[in-house]
Amino acid sequence: MELLYLLIELIVKCVVVFAGLMIVVAYLTWLERKVLGHIQVRMGPNRCGPYGLLQPFSDAVKAFFKEDLIPERADKAVFVISPMICIIAAISIFAVIPFGNQFTIPGTNWVVKLRLADIDVGLLYIFGIASLGEYGIVLGGWSSGNKFGLAGSLRAAAQMISYEVALGLSIIGVIILSQSLRLTEIVSAQAGGFWNWNVWYQPVAFVLYIICGLAEINRTPFDMPEAESELACGFNIEYSSMKFALFFMAEYAHMVTMGALAVTLFWGGWQPPHPALGFIPGFIWFCIKLFVFLFFFIWQRGTYPRLRYDQIMKFGWKVLLPLTLVNLLITALIVALKG
């Protein structure tokens, strides 16, 4: 019976996490359009429902009923599979993100942990799945048979190689401090108040992580794989209907995951900023911190211009990579001297 209960718990948590993530992704599109509208002195969505709150559902219905076109010169199998790879990878990453500690079901002794999986190599799993998602972009642009799509996929591949190295090195400092790849242990090591969060011990790594994260999810100012002004939408130029919507959803799901990982690694995860605030559930603190990062990702899109492609490559290899190596060396020396 215990095995049956565990299976039911896992299924329920999978359904809840998937539904919650999809709702967040849907309303993140609404939030972005609203925030960018106010930045540009516009109203944003304001027709579908009060304050435009039904706009995400309207967009979903429109995408579902639009004509689905496949170019004649496309590799049809790869063309169809590519957006699926992106969205599955984006959702799968969230399986190891701990969004709370645990709670006991009232009237029982059943303890529910607020995470889908708690594995020893959680960070390695995240990097592996995140790299897999990039293949969806590369294959999508290549399989379309369009020169702009191919150019966008080549840019995505080069950008992925350039910035994943610096992204991985920026996180190693946190691993050295916590002595673990398990995300729950990294969060537990930051307990006791905001002064114990890794952002104070690894401020350079935190800034580098945010910059590299923006490049990994192709957000402005690193959105060269889909530069509208140069590539007419880039790798997804030939996509329409739900296949285009899957690419769109995958980008926002990656944004949520990148923010959740930043909260986990640098901002104490579900830990409250002060022990006196421990009466507020950890899940609430996790959501508040995540919202701060999501708002920042939107705000910077409306603030910074897109970089040139050669500037992005030079910045990744000549600036970010040396800085991450120096930060890693200094962190290792300090830890070794203290030990």
N, C-alpha and C positions, 0 to 999 in steps of 0.2 A: 504493500500500500504506500509506503514511503516513496518508492520509486515512481509510483503513479502521481503522487502529490508533487514531486519534483518536476515531472514532465508537464503537469498542468500549470505549475508556476512558471516554467520556462515559456510555454506557449502564450500564457497571458501577458508576460513581460514583453515578449517579442511583438505581440499585437499592439500593446500600449505604446511601446517605444516607436514602432513603425508609424502608428497613427499620429502620435505626438510630433514626430519629426516631420511628417508630411504637412501637418497643420502649421508648424513653425515655418517651413519652407514656403507654404502658400502665403502666409501673412507677412513673411519677410519681403516678398515682392511688393506687397501693398505698402509696407513701412518704407521701403527704399524709394518708391515713387512719391510718397508723401514728403519724406525728408528732402529729397532732391528738388521736389516742387517748391518747398519753402526756401531752400537755398537759392533757387533761381527766381524767386518772387512769383511763383505760380501756385495754383490750388492743389494740384495732384488729383488723384481719383476722388470724385465727389458726386457721382451720378448713380452708381449701383449700390443702393442701400444707404443708410446714414453714414456720412463721412467716407463713402466709397468702400465700406467694409465687405460688401459682397463682390467686389471687383475680382478677387482671386478665383471665385467660383465661376464668374462670367468668363474669365480667361480660359479656365479649364474646359468649359463647355465649348467655347470657340475652337480651341485646339483639337478637341476630340472630333468635331464634325467637319473640320477643314479637309480638303482633298489631300490625300497622301500620294505624293509623286516620287517616283524613283527614276533617276536619269537613265537614259538608254545605255550610256557608256559606263555606268557604275558596276562595280562588283557587288551584285545584289545581296548576297549572303552577308558579306562583311559590312555592307552599308546598313543593313537592318540590325545586325548584332552590336555595332559600335555604340550607339546610345544606351543600349542595355548594359554594356560593360561599365560605362560611366556611372549610371545611377545605382547599379548593384554595388560597385566599389564604394561609392559615397555613403550608402546606407550601411554597408558591412563594417566600415570603420567604427561606427558608433557602438558596435557590440561590446567593445572593451572599455568604453568611457564610463567611469563611475560617476553618476549624477547625484549620488547621495550615499549615506552610510547604510543603515538598515532600520527596520521597524518590525514590531511584533503585531500580528493580526489580532485585534481585540477578541477576547474570549478563548484564545488558543495559545499554544506555545510555539506557533509557527513563525519563524523569523524570516523575513523577506529582505534580501540584499538588493539595493537599488543599482543594479548593473546586470547586464546579460551574461557576461563572462569575466572571470578574474584570473587571467593566466599569467604565468611567470614572465613571459616575453611579450607583454602587451605592447610596448613601444615598437618592437621588431614587427609585430603583426600589423600595426598601423602603417609603418613605412612600406611594408610589402604590399598591402592592399591599396595604399595611396598611389604607389607606382603603377599598379595594375590599371587604375582608373585613367592614367595618362595614355595608355594604349588605346582606349576608346576614342580619344580625341585624335590621335595620330592616324589610326585606321579609318576613322570617319572621314577625315579630309582626303586621305589617299584614295579610298574606295569610291569617292563621288565622281571621279573622272573629270574634275574641274581644276583648272590650273590655280585658281585662287584658293580652293580648298586644299590643294596639295601644298601651296606655299604656307598656309596657316598651320597645317599639320607638321611641316618641317620646323617652323618656328616653335611650335609647342614642344617638339622633341628636344630641340636645342635648349630651350628655356628650362625644361624639366631636368635635363642633365646638369645644367649650370647651377640651378638654385637648390636642387635636392641635396647636393653635397654640403653646401653651407647650412641648409636647414638641419640636416642630421648632426653636423658638428656643433651647432648652437645648442642642441639638446643634451649632448654628452656631458656638459658641465653639470646639468641637473642630475644626470645619472650618477656622476661621481659623488655629488653631495648626498644623495639619498641611498646610494649603494644598491639600487634595485632597478629592474626594468618593469616591475609590476606597478601599475598606475595607482592602485589603492595604497600601496606602501609609500609612494611618492607624496600622495595627499596626506597620509598620516604623519609623515615627517615634517609637515608644515603646520601642525596643530599648535594651539597655544596663543594665537593672536596674529594680526597682520604683520607684525614685526618678524615673524618666523617664516613668512612666505618667501619663496625662491626668487621673487622679483627683486628683492633687496640684496640677495647674495649673488645674483646673476643678472644685473641690470643690462649689461651689454648684450648678453645672450638673449634676453627678452626682446630687446629692440630688433636684433638681427632675426629672431624667430618671426616677429610680426612682418618684417619686410620680405623675408623669404616665403612666408606663408601667403602673402598677397600675390607673389609671383607664381607660386604653386597652383593657386586656384584661378589664375588668369584675371585678377581684378585690377582695375585701374590703380596705378599707372603702368601696370605690367600686362595689359590685355592685348599684346601684339598678335597672338594667334587668331584673334577675331577682330582685328582693327577695321572698323567700318569704313574709315576714310581712305584706307589703302587697299584692303582685300575684300571689300564689299561683304563683310561678315565672316570671312576666313573659312575655317574648317567646316562650319555648319551651313555653308552657303546654299547647298542643294537640299537641305533638310526642310521638311514641312510637317504639319499636323502634329501627331503625338510624338514622333521621333525627335522633332525640334524641341517639343516640350520636355522630353526626357533629358536632353542636353541642358536645357534651361534649369530644370529641377536639380540636376546633378551639381551645377555650379553653386546653387544656393545651399544644397545639402553639404557640399564641401566647405562652404563658408561657415556653416553652423559647426561642423566637426572641427575646423581649424580654431574657431573661437573656444569650443569646449575643451580642446586639448591645451590651449593657452591658459585657460582657467585652471585646469588640472595640474599643469606643470609649474606654473609661475604664480598663480593667485590663490593657492590654497584649496582648490577644488570646492568641496561642500563645506569646508571649515568656516566658521563665522569670523569676522574681522576682530572680534574681542570675545573672550570667554564669557563675559556677562550677557552676550547676545545669543548664547547657546540654546535658549529656549525656542528660538525660531528654527524650524526644520531645516536641515542642511540642503535639501532639494531647493528650497526657496532661495538660499544664498547662491547656490550654483546657477539658478536661472537669472538672478540679478546680475551676477558677474558676466554671464554669457551675453545678456542684453547689452552691457556696456561695450563689449567687443564687437558685437554685431552693429551697434550704432556707429562705432568708430569706422568699421569697414565701409559703411554707407557714406558717412560724412567725408572720409578722405576721397571717395570717388567724386564727390561734387566739388572738391577743393583742388586736387592736383591734376595737371595735364598729363597726357600720355607721353611716355618717353619714346625716343627713337629706338629702333631695334639694336643698332650698334651700341647705343648707350646702355641698354639693358645688359648686353653681353659683357661689356667692359666693367660695368658696375658689379656684376655677379662674380667675375673671376679676379678682378684687380682690387676690389674693395671689400666685398663681403667675405670671400674665402680667406684672405689674410687676417681679417679681423676675428673671424671665428677661430682660426688656428691660434692666434695670440691669446684670445680669451680662454681657450681650452688649456693652453700651456700654463697660463697664470693660475687658473683654477686648480690644475693638477699639482703645481708647485706648492700652493698654499695648503692644500689638503695633505700633501706629503710632509710638509714641515710641521703641521699641527699633529699629524699622526706619530 
